[in-house]
């Protein structure tokens, strides 16, 4: 698996080059396996931002693009590793197993505090690459096993921790989301998975219906909805003993955790249970106030709607309009905050003239009968700029256009 020095040097010297241009110049480098070099250069370019901790290692080897696209980022992998503290004290981290190893990013970060860790993967090429890369990266405690997840699970002895990330594509390469459509089927293996570990962590698609998944599995301690810069990346289901977290241990209800990791380093986290959301009254606004609040996508995916009006001194525009308002600025709100510059009526004659005069703004709709594209065409609005236009429905079912600008906080 180790590339020769010529090949390795070429990759590092051209690591920032356009691979399409390099492919056209292949004849200039007769001593280089250009097809392989291009795969490796694309791999390093992909991990430069996605897994920066790996980028400095000069001898890594990468698989075809799909495995790179599907792999976790360093930020989400570190988040998973930090989650271990809520369930497994350090003295209980003897052995862990990743049943769906893939590129190995999750295994690399999750394995750091385990004495022994097993990477299991059904594709022989990925196993070969992972064994090489773990050695280069100094993860000597990771052993590699080429096997089907179901097969390995049946024969393995109980361990402290199991991680599983089922493939979310069918035999034809089409994306799937339901538990039973993924490979392996976690719902079918759930009893066996629980019996073989103290903590089970399942990574799933953010497109999955959370309520349905929790109903199918039945015994989930926590569901984390994880986003990077408000782009929802994955769902993490944790099943196990919350012995290191007294608060979680005291509550039998599934904890829903909406977490948005920001590039600038700050983290928006909101914790609740479905029972708390269902029991919460929803404070509705009679009219939009000074500030408008748009929740992070993780909150909307997790289903925190009414509860936001109880945790923060906010009012909701409509029970089905997931926008909130207040007279005073709530700096800690987990989402974007805007100053409402003007409240416009879609039916008023002067509204068209007002908006056409502004020409450029960012348009969004919330519980509104017309699409963003229709609104842009109607008012001749170009996308972009510093202004924001929210088309929404209020509590009295009145339609409004809220002209806003971002609030400083």
Residue, then its C-alpha position, 0 to 999 in steps of 0.5 A: x500500500x505504501x507508494x514509492x517516493x516518486x509517486x508520494x513526492x508528486x502528490x505533495x508537490x501538486x496537492x493544490x493543483x487542478x486535477x483536470x489540468x493535471x490529467x491532461x498533462x499526464x504524458x509529461x510524467x511517465x514515471x507517475x501513475x497519474x490515475x492513482x496520483x489524481x485520486x490521492x490529490x483529490x483526497x488531500x484536497x477533500x480533507x484539507x477542510x473536512x479533516x484538517x488533523x489528517x492533512x499534515x500526514x504526508x503518506x495517507x492513501x485515499x479511496x474513490x470519491x464516494x467514500x470521501x463524500x460520505x465520511x464524517x468531518x473532523x468537527x462532527x467526529x470530535x463531537x461524537x468522541x466528546x459524547x462518550x463522556x456522558x455515558x462511559x467513564x474513562x475506566x470503562x473504555x477498554x474496547x470499542x468497535x466500529x461496525x461500518x468503518x468506511x474512510x475511518x474518520x469516526x474510528x480515528x477520533x472515537x478510538x483515542x481514549x480506548x485501550x483497544x478499538x476494532x474497525x470493521x468494514x466489508x470492502x477490502x480496499x477500504x480495509x487496506x487503506x484504513x490499516x495503512x492510514x491508522x498506522x501513519x496516524x499513530x492509532x496503533x490501538x486500532x485493528x482492522x477486520x474485513x467482514x460484514x457488520x452482521x457477521x462480525x456482530x454475531x461472533x464478537x464478544x461483548x464490548x464497552x462501545x459500538x458505533x454503527x453508521x449504516x450505508x444510506x444508498x440502495x443497490x442502484x446508488x439511490x439515497x435512502x433514509x428509513x432504518x429498514x432501507x439502510x445497510x445494515x438494517x439497524x432496526x433488525x439488529x437493534x436487540x443484538x447491538x444492545x446486548x453486545x455493548x454498554x453504549x451504542x451510538x448510531x449515526x443516521x441521515x438528517x432526513x430520517x423521521x426522528x419520531x418514527x426512528x425512536x418509535x421503531x427502536x424504543x429505548x434511546x437515551x439521547x438523539x443529537x441533531x448535528x449541524x455544521x454552520x446551520x447545515x444539518x449533517x447527521x442524527x446521532x442516537x445514543x443507547x446505553x447507561x448514562x452513569x456519568x450523567x446523573x441528569x440523563x440517568x434520572x430522566x427516562x425520556x429521550x433527550x433531544x439535543x439540537x447542536x449547531x457547530x459554527x466555524x467561528x467556534x461558538x456552539x448553539x445547543x438546545x436540549x429538551x424532551x418531546x414531552x416538554x415540547x408537547x406540554x408547552x403552551x405556545x405564546x402567539x404574537x398579536x403582531x411582529x415586534x422589533x426583532x425577528x428570530x429564525x431558529x437553527x435548522x437543528x431546532x426545527x429538525x428536532x421539533x422544538x417549536x412551542x418550547x422556544x416561547x417558554x425558554x426565551x421571552x419570545x412570541x411565535x408569529x403563528x402556530x405553523x410559522x416557525x418564526x418568533x418575535x420580541x421587543x427586546x433583543x435575545x442575544x443567546x437565541x440559537x439561530x439568526x436574529x433580525x431587526x424588522x425594518x418594515x411590515x408590508x402587506x402583499x396586497x397593498x399597491x405601494x408594496x410592489x413599488x417599495x420592493x422593486x426599488x430595493x432590487x436585491x434581497x434574500x427571500x424566504x417563506x414560512x407558512x406562506x402560499x407562494x414560493x420564493x421564486x414567485x415572490x422574486x418574479x412578482x417584485x423583480x427581486x435579485x438574490x443577495x445583499x444585506x436585506x432579508x424578506x420573510x413572507x409569512x402568516x401571522x396568528x390571525x392568518x394575515x399574510x405579511x412581508x417582513x423586510x429585515x436586516x441582520x441584528x448585531x449581537 
